[in-house]
Amino acid sequence: MVRIPILEQQQAGTPTIYASNVPLDDFTFDAEGNLYGTTHPVNTVIRIARNGTRLTIAGPEQGVIGSTAAAFTSRSFIVVISLLSVLAILDMDGIAQTIGP
């Protein structure tokens, strides 16, 4: 994954590597610049901090098997949609509420 900053004149800055070797299917960023990504092949939701630290915040136990989409709500919850037609709503610590199938 490559990060490209937007400069003052709305021009692209110098690209840098944000993360590598991460099988992301979809991702979103929080207000602090941390990445939250779904990893369909690995069945997890991960957080990658700006400093590169990685943390698995949810897995099959929380209903994110085959997770393919991630987005934040206005209340700082991550909405994850899986291939099993399960909607998991995670808080920032990975505590899940599963809705579906």
N, C-alpha and C positions, 0 to 999 in steps of 0.2 A: 504494500500500500504506500502510495506516494502522497506527500503533503506539498501543496503549492500555495504559498501565501499570496494574498491579494494586496498589492501595494497601494500607496496613496492615490495614484492616478488611475486606479482600477486596472493596473497591468499585473500580469503574472510575475511573481518573484521566482527565485531559484528553487526548483524542486528538491525535496529531501525525503529520505526513507522514513516513514512513520512507523511501519511494522512490516515484518517479513515472516514467511512460513506460517501464515494464519489462513485456514480455509474458510474465509468468511462468505456467507451467502448474502447477507444484508448488514447494514450498520447504521448507527446514528451517533451523534455527539451530544454530550451534556453541556451546560453553560460553562463549565471549567475546562472544556476541551478533551475530556476523557471519551474514548471510543467505546461503544457497546455494540457487540456484533453477534449475530447468529451464525452458528457453524453447523449447517445441515449435516455434513458427513460425520461430525463428531457428536452431534446432539447436545450442544451446549450453548449457553449465552456467556460471552466473556466480556470483561472490562479491560481495556488497555489504557493505562494512565498516560499522561503526557510524557512522563519520564520513561515509558516503555514497560513498566511493571504490568504483568498480566495476572488476572484473577478470574477463575470460573465462578460465576455467580448463580448459575442454574444449569440443571442437567435433566436427564429423563425422569428423575424423581419429582421434579417440579412441572412435568408435562411439556417439555420443549423438544420432544423427539421429532426430528425432521424439521426443525425450525427454519423458516425461510424469510421472515420479515421482522423488522424491529423499528419501533418509533416511540418517541416520548409523547406523553399526554401533557396537558397543562399542569398536572399535579405531580410531575417528576416520577411518573411510573413508566416502565417500559412495557409496551404491548408487543407480544411475540406471537406470530401465527405459525403453526406447524402444519406439516403435510397430513396429519391425522385429523385435520379440521378442529384442532384444539386451540383455543385462545388462552394464553397464559399472560397474566398481568403481574409484573414483578415490581417490587419496590427497589430502591437503590441498593439494598443488601441482598437481593435475590430471593426475598420471601415472596412466594407465589400464591396467586389465586387462579385456579384453572377453571375455565368456562368451556363447556363443550363435552363431547363431540357434537 
